[in-house]
Amino acid sequence: MSDLKKNNSWLVRYEVTFYGNNPERGSFREVKEDSIIISEDMDIKNKVSFDTKDNVEINFLLWVDKLPIEKLTKVPHDYNEPTVRYDEESIEVLLVTRV
């Protein structure tokens, strides 16, 4: 039994803040909260060991760095509206839990 490799998986709860400017309502921000399970077998460039919550947070941020935001969370309803301008999004980890 001890030969079985345990999958080291973690649930990461995070929020994505969208900053934008709408000609009708001016500057605004919209926050979306979501979660995902990440593990050691994910392809993450320069990842660190999955042995602490802090390291898992680092791995998560490395993984999402080049990911299109649409793959991470549901974008605001007017995200692709030509009259509404969205600036860079920010991603913050809220909670990391081993599963």
Backbone torsions as a table, in degrees:
resi	resn	phi	psi	omega
1	MET	NA	-33.8	-177.2
2	SER	-70.4	-12.4	179.1
3	ASP	-77.7	-16.6	-179.0
4	LEU	-68.3	130.0	178.6
5	LYS	-83.8	122.2	178.3
6	LYS	-83.1	131.1	177.8
7	ASN	-73.5	121.7	-177.9
8	ASN	-88.5	92.0	-176.2
9	SER	-113.4	147.4	-177.7
10	TRP	-135.5	141.0	173.4
11	LEU	-94.1	123.4	179.3
12	VAL	-112.4	118.2	174.3
13	ARG	-98.7	132.7	-174.1
14	TYR	-144.8	166.8	173.1
15	GLU	-130.1	146.5	176.7
16	VAL	-115.1	125.6	177.7
17	THR	-104.8	122.9	177.3
18	PHE	-99.1	128.4	176.2
19	TYR	-107.8	134.4	-177.3
20	GLY	-151.0	175.1	177.6
21	ASN	-138.7	123.3	-179.8
22	ASN	-113.7	129.8	-178.4
23	PRO	-58.3	-26.8	-178.5
24	GLU	-87.3	-39.3	-176.5
25	ARG	-113.2	2.0	176.4
26	GLY	78.9	-158.1	-179.4
27	SER	-69.1	144.5	-179.8
28	PHE	-155.2	167.9	170.7
29	ARG	-137.9	147.1	179.5
30	GLU	-131.5	133.1	-176.5
31	VAL	-112.0	130.9	176.2
32	LYS	-119.2	130.8	177.6
33	GLU	-106.5	141.2	-178.2
34	ASP	-154.7	177.1	176.5
35	SER	-148.3	158.7	-179.5
36	ILE	-152.8	151.7	174.7
37	ILE	-98.8	127.6	175.6
38	ILE	-120.8	155.4	-177.1
39	SER	-148.6	174.1	-177.1
40	GLU	-61.6	-28.3	-176.2
41	ASP	-83.5	6.4	175.6
42	MET	-78.2	146.3	179.3
43	ASP	-82.1	97.9	-178.7
44	ILE	-124.6	117.8	-179.5
45	LYS	-68.5	133.0	177.9
46	ASN	62.7	28.1	-177.8
47	LYS	-67.0	155.9	175.6
48	VAL	-106.0	171.9	-177.4
49	SER	-60.0	143.1	179.9
50	PHE	-87.6	44.1	-173.6
51	ASP	-102.9	-9.7	177.4
52	THR	-138.0	160.8	177.3
53	LYS	-60.6	-39.7	179.8
54	ASP	-62.0	-42.6	178.9
55	ASN	-66.7	-38.0	178.1
56	VAL	-63.4	-40.2	176.9
57	GLU	-61.8	-42.9	177.4
58	ILE	-60.7	-46.8	179.4
59	ASN	-61.1	-41.3	178.5
60	PHE	-60.7	-46.8	-178.7
61	LEU	-67.0	-34.6	174.7
62	LEU	-65.4	-39.8	-177.9
63	TRP	-67.3	-41.6	-176.0
64	VAL	-82.3	-10.5	-175.0
65	ASP	-52.9	-43.3	-178.0
66	LYS	-105.2	8.8	-176.7
67	LEU	-84.0	133.4	174.0
68	PRO	-60.5	136.8	-173.9
69	ILE	-59.7	-28.3	179.2
70	GLU	-64.7	-22.9	178.6
71	LYS	-82.0	-14.1	-174.4
72	LEU	-99.4	-36.9	-178.6
73	THR	-158.6	166.4	177.2
74	LYS	-70.9	126.0	-178.9
75	VAL	-80.1	157.7	178.2
76	PRO	-56.7	153.6	-174.3
77	HIS	-59.8	-27.3	-178.1
78	ASP	-105.3	20.2	-174.9
79	TYR	-59.3	-36.8	-178.9
80	ASN	-100.9	11.0	178.6
81	GLU	-70.5	126.9	-176.1
82	PRO	-64.6	-26.2	-178.5
83	THR	-84.4	-14.3	-179.3
84	VAL	-102.6	128.7	-179.3
85	ARG	-103.3	125.4	175.0
86	TYR	-106.1	131.8	175.5
87	ASP	-93.5	-171.2	-176.9
88	GLU	-60.5	142.4	178.5
89	GLU	-88.7	155.9	172.5
90	SER	-119.7	145.8	-177.8
91	ILE	-121.4	128.4	179.4
92	GLU	-128.5	132.6	177.6
93	VAL	-82.2	128.8	-179.0
94	LEU	-97.0	-40.5	-175.3
95	LEU	-156.0	140.3	176.4
96	VAL	-126.1	124.2	-176.7
97	THR	-133.0	134.5	175.7
98	ARG	-73.2	136.9	178.3
99	VAL	-116.7	NA	NA
